[in-house]
Amino acid sequence: MNVTGFMPQLSRMTTWRAIGAVVAAELLVLGWMVWDRVGLLRNGREIVLDVIPVDPRSLFRGDYVILNYEVSRFDGARLEGEPTKAQPLYVTLARDATGKWQVAKAAPAMPKAVAESEIVLKGRTDRWTGRGRAGAPIHVRYGIESFFVPEGTGKVLEQQVGEKRIRAVVAVGRDGTAALKGLEVDGRRVHSEPAL
């Protein structure tokens, strides 16, 4: 048996197995990410949030729209505890008398109990200068601040956002994770995120 000829062949087989294992691991991670997003869009509790105008000069970058929400900025008096920028912030929303979702309270930890009429969004503090100062406004990002739109529809949507005619349809998971499902104009869904 020729040992010197066998060793390079064994080393090539080991290299190809290692490459195969890395590719398989990457495909599994990518598949899990897609499956997680699809599951959230299909099974998450659906809520509709009012969109408020953003400075029109920075509203669009390419073929997506930048969205801002009334529930993204609220009074620090609703805050329980002190959030940090790196820490998640769990914002509990409740419907007001008109049926709109409003911020009821916020905390750095997921609430232990949530009423059926409430929903919790997981976000991160974007800006908050009120450490130790009650009532300072808090700015929160939920990861639903941009939405891709078909090419050529940007100007019309920009105008409708300015007229406060746009509302966002959001799927919310049990852990508070949110995904943007679509946009409504005057109560009619005009753009939807494909759930694959």
Secondary structure, 3 states (H helix, E strand, C coil): CCHHHHHHHHHHHHHHHHHHHHHHHHHHHHHHHHHHHHHHHHHCEEEEEEEECCCHHHCECCCEEECEEHHHEEEHHHECCCCCCCCEEEEEEEECCCCCEEEEEEECCCCCCCCCCEEEEEEEEEEECCCCCCCCEEEEECCCCEEECCCCCHHHHHHHHHCCCEEEEEEECCCCCEEEEEEEECCEEEEECCCC
